[in-house]
Amino acid sequence: MRVLVVGSTGTIGSQLSTYLSQNGVEVFATSRNATRDKNSIHLDLADISPVVDVIKKQKMFDGAVLCAAVTNLQECKRNPKATSQINVKSQITLAKSLLHAGTKKIVCLSSSRVFDGKSANTNRFVNYSFTTEYGRQKAEAETELLKLGQAVRVIRLTKVLSEDNSFLKEWVSSLRVGQEIMAFVDVMISPVTLDDTVKVISEVVESEFEPVTQFSATDEVSYFDVARFVAKFLQVDVNLVKAQKAEESGEMPLHHGSLECSKFRSVEPTSSIIALQKVLEKMVSQ
C-alpha cells in the first residue's frame, strides 16, 4: 500500500508516518523542507503551484492524508488570508491534483472547532456553527473537499495530546520547580492521545467509512481541571494552579469541546483523564 502523508514533519504527520511504516505501508512524505529521500516531496502549502505538476506525475497512491495546517486560533485571526491559503485553497488544489493522479482515498483532518461548543457530544450531521476564523476555514475546507467525490474522507478531531504539547511541557516544567501556572476554567476540551489518533487515521485510510467521522474522548474537562490533574500526577501542591477566565487572555470561552465519537476497531474511546494520564506517563519516562 502506498500512502502520501502531507505535513510529515508536524506532530500528527510525523507520528502517522512512523506508524504506517511500522505496519508495512510504503510512506511518501511531503514537507516544506527539501530532502534527498526518494520518498519525500518538497511541498509548501503557502505556495503550492510549483508542486502541482509533480503530484500529477506521481505513481498512483492508495491513500493520502492531509495533515498540514495552521491550527493556532490567534494566527488564523491575525492573518486570515494567508492561513486560508494553507488551510483551504491549497488543500483543495492538492486534493484535485491527487485525484487527477488516481489517488484512491484522500483523508482530510478537521476539527471540533467547526462547531460553537454550545452542546456536548456534537453529532456529525449538525450544521456548522463555528465561532473562530480557524473553525470557519476548516468548515469551508470540509465542504469543498467533500464536493470532490466519494474518494474524500473527513476526520474531525478534538484536542490531540502528546508528550510534545507545548502547554503541557511548560506546565510540567513550572510545577516541578514550584512555580504557579494559570489555566482556563471556561474552556472545555475532550482530549484524545496522539497514539490513538494515528491509529484512527490509519484505519480510515485502510478501511471503509462514512464520508465524515469524529474522534473524541467520552467526556470533557476544563484546562483548569487538566492543570490540577498534572499537579496531582507530579505530586506537587495543586494550589500552584490558578484559575483564569479566557477573556482575561483575549481568548473566547468554550462551554463544550466534545464530539459524538464514531466507532473504530483500532481504539476504544477513553475518558479525558485517562488520555491525559497516558500522555503524562510518556512524558516523565523520557
Secondary structure as GFF3:
##gff-version 3
##sequence-region A 1 286
A	DSSP	beta_strand	2	6	.	.	.	ID=ss1
A	DSSP	alpha_helix	11	22	.	.	.	ID=ss2
A	DSSP	beta_strand	26	31	.	.	.	ID=ss3
A	DSSP	beta_strand	40	42	.	.	.	ID=ss4
A	DSSP	alpha_helix	49	56	.	.	.	ID=ss5
A	DSSP	beta_strand	63	66	.	.	.	ID=ss6
A	DSSP	alpha_helix	73	78	.	.	.	ID=ss7
A	DSSP	alpha_helix	80	84	.	.	.	ID=ss8
A	DSSP	pi_helix	85	89	.	.	.	ID=ss9
A	DSSP	alpha_helix	90	100	.	.	.	ID=ss10
A	DSSP	beta_strand	106	111	.	.	.	ID=ss11
A	DSSP	three_ten_helix	112	114	.	.	.	ID=ss12
A	DSSP	alpha_helix	133	146	.	.	.	ID=ss13
A	DSSP	beta_strand	152	157	.	.	.	ID=ss14
A	DSSP	beta_strand	160	161	.	.	.	ID=ss15
A	DSSP	alpha_helix	166	176	.	.	.	ID=ss16
A	DSSP	beta_strand	181	184	.	.	.	ID=ss17
A	DSSP	beta_strand	188	189	.	.	.	ID=ss18
A	DSSP	beta_strand	192	193	.	.	.	ID=ss19
A	DSSP	alpha_helix	194	206	.	.	.	ID=ss20
A	DSSP	beta_strand	212	215	.	.	.	ID=ss21
A	DSSP	beta_strand	221	222	.	.	.	ID=ss22
A	DSSP	alpha_helix	223	234	.	.	.	ID=ss23
A	DSSP	three_ten_helix	238	240	.	.	.	ID=ss24
A	DSSP	beta_strand	241	244	.	.	.	ID=ss25
A	DSSP	three_ten_helix	246	249	.	.	.	ID=ss26
A	DSSP	alpha_helix	272	285	.	.	.	ID=ss27
###
